Amino acid sequence: MRLEEYWGIGPKTSELLTEELGVERAIEAIESADTRTLTAAGLSRGRATRILRRATGAESMDLLATRDTRDVYKELLDLAEEYAVTADAADRVRVLTPLPTRERMTERLDDVLAARDTWAGLADADQRAILSAFADHDAGGERAAVETALALQATGVDSGVFERVAALDGDALDDARAALAGLAGEGDRVGEGADEELDRLRDRHGQVEDLAASAPDVVEAIKEGARRPDEFQDALVRHVTGETGIEAARVRDAMPEGATDARDFVDAALRELRRSLRTAVEERETAVAEELSEALADAQPTIEAAVTAVGDLALSVSLARFALAYDLRRPTFVDRDTVAVKRARNLTLADTDGVQPVTYAVGDHTLDVERANAPPTGDRVAVLTGANSGGKTTLLETLCQVQLLAQMGLPVPAEAAEVGIVDTVVFHRRHASFNAGVLESTLRSVVPPLSGDDRTLMLVDEFEAITEPGSAANLLHGLVTLTVERGALGVFVTHLAADLEPLPEVARTDGIFAEGLDPDLELRVDYQPRFGTVGKSTPEFIVSRLVANAGDPVERSGFETLAQAVGEEAVQRTLSDAMWTDDA
């Protein structure tokens, strides 16, 4: 296979990868989703991630039909990546994609939830030890994987998802670590610590080089009291052996014959001694490297098993921590067209105090919900109306998160969820750009998925924001009708509900209601939609707050004029209610 056959790899990128890695190694990195190797070769992390997503999940990436859908997908990966236990696990999280079949979704979901349960059942001390084992050996490569496996085995955790690492042969891992460490020399064939004799020869060779660099000092140190040549030779032997520990015989063997003076004699002796030791180092290094290579070959199956097991475990623990942090639950995959959630939460608001879970559904569902909060079943399309800042867009985004997470084989932020698998998710956030170009580009992104046979989920927010109200109502009514006719599911947020009547039979209107202002003049909203009811935008609440907060008399007068326009009595009643509300 040619590199340019992969999505996103053109001639320049192919040339770079071929030069840095070679074609075979580059293809191996792409097929194994090895971000680290591609970035080390010169690709940016973002580009490498995009290439790998397409290489590993091309058949499912079309699920992300719009830019806003893709943004939600990336936001989910950003959140999950924060819980990665290694850099490699973070890279693997970044390239998680939607899966093509229900079987594969279920398989990944089972693995993640099993890991979650295992991790949740560990003592805090065990969790800390495991995280340290990953962090202390997070260098990448075979040696790091083997060392991580040994460190994980030392924690004593051997149940659940840890069984695979615990089952590795500890003695074989030790042999593999020694072989890998020995052959990991920096500039040498064999690294320090792999062989005591080799380390000793290298050390002595270095000491002789130091002596040779200061030969005049050596001459001065030994010539006093050495009047005859044999006395000078004996003095040199004693000096060299005393400084380096080299055997006297080796020093004598290095001494020249026929030297004309003391400096020449010392220079020649140290030069020959240095050559002799360098030869000894090379011979010993060759012998040790051959032994290590044989040991490494014997250990290769164990090394490969460790690389795979540790990599998979790191990803599993990372996703388990993500699932626990956000209390993610198993969705139920159904053969019906539906997306239905019970007490769902938006992940991007998880750190916000007082977030109200929401129950909602479109399509045919069987959620076990209290009758008062039970979404109707059978309606393929919902038109969602209601208060400004009422959480309508957040609800759309939550449904998008649930659908994408489920089809990625990950648990979802809801107490319960029923999800029918779709081919495309069209999520369109409100974009306040009022021109023909934006309208055309929006229509080009949201309509084509409804034109084929794909199963589609439409999540469209305030379509009217991109064109004038009259035309917007007509276009939105047409989009709702098209959604129904094509057998798609859809939730459409709008302030134009009255202009959309009559809706198709399988469409309904839901509403979110503001309930007034609290004593701090903050809007109080019931974020749980009321089904089959048009929500109120309640401008009097907003105007009431503006009147109350206006410090300048002229400014206050202007807001009071607006109060008369929206209903002065309602404004006064709102302010009175806020003043006397006792939330205690």
Disulfide bonds with the S-S distance in Angstrom:
none
